[in-house]
Each structure stands twice: as C-alpha cells, then as structure tokens.
Amino acid sequence: MATLLSVNVGMPKDVPWQGRTVHTGIWKTPVQGPRTVRRLNIDGDGQGDLAGHGGEMRAVLVYQMESYDHWRRHLGRDDLDFGVFGENFTVDGLPDDEVCIGDRYRIGDAEFEVSQPRVTCYRVGMRLGEPAMPSLLVAHHRPGFYLRVITEGQIRAGDEITLTRKGPEHLTVAEVDALLYLPGRDPELLRRALNIPALSPGWQQSFRELLAPRETDRPAVGAGAPPAARGWPGFQAMRVARIVAETSTVSSLYLDSADGTPLPAARPGQYLSLRLPVGTAPSVRSYSLSCAPVDGVYRISVKHEPHGQVSHYLHTRLRPGDTVDVASPRGTFVLEDGTAPVVLASAGIGATPVLAMLHQLAATRDPRPLWWIHVAHDRAGHVFADEAHALLAQLPHAQEHIYYTAPGDSVPEPGRPPVTPGRPSAASLAAMGIPSDADAYLCGPTAFMDDFGALLGDLGLRPERIRTEQFSALSAINPGVTAADAVRPHQPPGPPGAGPLITFARSGITTAWSPAHASLLGLAEACDIPTRWSCRTGVCHTCVTPLVAGDITYTTQPLEPPEPGTVLVCCSEPTTEVVLDL
C-alpha cells in the first residue's frame, strides 16, 4: 500500500537568479495536520508560472521516496529534504515506471487522477543548485507526475493511497515522459497516448504534432532528395539577374546561381537570408520569396526603409550582374496541403510570402475556397496589386478584399477590385463568411497580425490554424522571469571576445564569441536579444533555433538531437562563424 509521507506547500516568491528575478513557487516545505485539496490547489500553496505549472490539470505535483533515495546516491547529497523537488505530495510507492496516466487514487477524503508527467524546466535545477537536474530527471526516468483533483477533500501526511481505477492504455508516467523528451519514440505509443482522455491537453497537442508529417519527411527536401533539392550549407554566391521596381519604395530582386547549378525547390512561404557588406561586420537579413522559383530564378521583394542600411544598400548599390551571398530557402511558414479553406492576409510588404502561396494555388488551380485580404496605405503603395488580382482570377473559389488606410483613396477603378477604407473589422470579416475550419496565413507588422489573428479567433478559428510570419525578433519565452523594461539588442558588455563571429540575423547583431558566455543562449542574453527557453539543459527544445550557417558543438549533449539545420542554443557553442535566425 502506497503512503502519503509529506504534504508540502509554498506560495510564490521572487528569487534572484543569474542577475534576474524569478517569480516561482518551487520552494515547498512540509506542513503538519490536515490540509484541504481544492480543484486548483492545496490550501496554502501556489505556483508562480501558471503557463507551465498549476491549473486544473496540474493541481498537485507528486514525487517519490524511491527517487529521493536514488538522487541522494547519484548526487552524493544528504540534504534533500521533502519538498525540495517542488512536489506537493512526497509518497512512498507510486513509482513513475508503474503509475499510468489516467490512474485514479483516493487519499484521505479526496480523489485524484494522474494527468501528465512533470513539466521539465530550469527551476528544479535552480532549487537544488544542480543546473543539469531537468535533463537528469528525464534521462533517469524519474520525472514525477501531476494529479488532477476529481473530488475535493482533506488529506494529511500518513494517509494511505488507494488505487480506485486504472487508466486506459496502461502507459506509465515514465513511458509518456520518454515519448515527449527522448528519441526513438514509437508512433503506435503516441497514438495510444492520444486515446487517454485524462492526458492533459498540452501533452495531447505535442503528441499530435509529433505524429504529423515533419518538414524533413517531405520528399522534396528529405534525405532521399537530390542534393539540389536539399539546399546548400551556409552561404553561396548568387547573381543578381535583374531588378524590377514594383512601387516607388519596393523593388524585386531576381537571383540565379552564379555557377549555373540548379537551384533547390522552395516551398511557398519560405525565405532567403542574404549576407551583405554593410557596416563594420557583414549584415544578414531575411526576405521572403515572393513567388515560386521559375526557370532557376528566385525572386525576393524588398521595401526601401527610410533608416534601413541594408535595404538602402539593396536599392541603391546593387546592379544586375552583381553577386550576393545567399543561404538556401528555409522557414516553416509554408502553405500546407489539404482541403480546408484558406485565408491569405497581409499588410504592406508582408504580402510577399502569402503572394508566393497564391502563386502556388493558381499554378495548380487549387479548388479550395480562398480569401485574399490585403491592407495597404494607398493605391500607390499597394504592392503586387495587378499580379495578385490576375492570379486570383485563375482560381474558381477566390475572394479578394482590399483595404486602404489613407483617407480618400478608395474610389473604385474599372477592372480593379473594390476597396474598403480603413482596416479589417469584426463586422467586415464576419460578412466575408470565413468558416471556422479555415487555415489562415498572416504576415505584416506585429500589431496587424495580433489584431487580425484575434478577429479570426473570434470567428471560431482555433489558434493552431492561424499561422504568422515575422522577421523581427520573436517574442521571448522566459518562464517565471519577471518582466523588465525592453532593451534594444546591443553588443555584449565587457571585453570583446576573440572567438568566431556570431550573427543574430533577426536582431541585427554580429559579435565575437567568448567562452565567458558558456552557451550561445548566454551570449544572446548578454546582448539583450529576446530568447526562448525553459529547461536550459537540452531537453525541452524550446530554444531550438534555425542555424543559417556555421557549425556548433554541444557542451551538454541533448537527450534528443534537434532537426537538421537547427541548434539548441541553451547547450551549444560555436566551432566556426555562426549565423542564427534569432
């Protein structure tokens, strides 16, 4: 019979960590006497980061005495007191390799259901003073697990734990944890896991994504494809074949291979990264392909920004016949196959990737219902107006909706679509009849994508059906770290490094590597570049970043390598000059 050895609670508090402040509830201490367990919490307990911990599916965290004994031996420590792993219940019994997702247990007056393994994050390492702890918990198959409260009631240390129902599929906590975090996962086990109603929605979504066809599984870019189809490593010289002015501020550059070799295919929506001799160090910028490759030529379209050094160089210095360094097509903002209706929405120069998607749809006479929605300042600044209109005319079920934000420029013209003044609104989108099962692709300024995405959500589109693309730095994911004033990315403080150059392409920073930063993530943080991470030990893959060019080595070997062409920045350092899409 399993036994509840200790009930541990603690309210969130601010903890200094690596020059930042983390708001966390991982500091738990044992309490005496009865405690009431409620739907979201134990009385007197709380979580600091409700995005990753807490809530109905993660109300109570369980860890086992057997695992305490294991870590005392493995770490050589005798100071691991109950609650130090952040658990609410320390138990004798209920090992991770026996307890199954969906099992139900009665403790005291309350009943619980096993909902998922522990979420791997850096805070358990911070609490124990063992930074590698998130990786160790997974590698040693001892994560612990969360409980959902089925029946509220009182519990106390010493209560017996009684199994009341076995979960379906009989997949253990350790097995389910390995399915998410370790290589060699069995697709059949993933499908079985999705048959467990008790499994939390977040883990279900992760398993659905793991079962979906991956970018590298597609024949056009997979390992079995010819070399040209897979692209080239790093940068190679390409020739400017011609330059075409689209508007007074936007020009299209047509690029072909400098040596006549075939160009790899590109999926509609992908982009090219260009390395240009601008500034004291080469500058890297990314631009969407604005149409599918035709006759061995890529087309990108660039807006001349008033204070943009790189766009100024492209518009004023480049001439047909010049060469530029270009990385092969990449990016996951791509038009997916399917039968669902499609929404292509853009603002300004954000039309480029969705225009490439429109080219693909027109080339195949795709029968899917299509909504083309574009926002421009005025008619003069409406890039690709005629090109898009002609492509839409080739599709049997296409609608075109154009908005101009400048007043007084929406008078209809013969042969041109009608123009609505202002911006899309809830009423205007509802009138279009966009169905809730549509797949939407949005590109433009961040405010446009946020607002438009919210309007689509109000129409019933699920978040996973609303895809966005942006070339500025992505929003940070730093769980538990308290918000600080935004700082523009800059060179790292202290003496300059002596190692290879590291370029953060989205942030426009190139700096020399120094081992003082410990990892590429550490260097990015020293430059105040927005970063994304959770475990910081190569487990969760939150920090996975496209590697545009260069080679790295892992200082801590990740439990599962990332996809080819990407890198886990939390546990890697450069061996050559590196360009990161960060």
Secondary structure, DSSP 8 states (H G I E B T S, - for coil): -EEEEEEEE---EEEEETTEEEEE----EEE-S-EEE-SS-BTT---S-TTTS-SGGGSEEEEEHHHHHHHHHHHT-S---TTTTS-SEEEES--TTT-BTT-EEEETTEEEEEEEE----THHHHHHT-TTHHHHHHHTT---EEEEEEE-EEE-TT-EEEEEE--GGG-BHHHHHHHHHSSS--HHHHHHHTT-TTS-HHHHHHHHHHHS--GGGSTTTSTTS-HHHH--SSEEEEEEEEEEESSSSEEEEEEEETT--------TT-EEEEEE--SSS-EEEEEEBSS--BTTBEEEEEE--TT-HHHHHHHHT--TT-EEEEEEEE-S-----SSS-EEEEEEGGGHHHHHHHHHHHHHTT--S-EEEEEEESSSTT-TTHHHHHHHHTTSTTEEEEEEE-STT-----TTS--EEES---HHHHHHHT--TT-EEEEES-HHHHHHHHHHHHHTT--GGGEEEE-SS----B-TTB-----------SSS---S-EEEETTTTEEEE--GGG-SHHHHHHHTT---B-SSSSSSS-TTEEEEEE--EEESS--SS---TTEEEGGGEEESS-EEE--
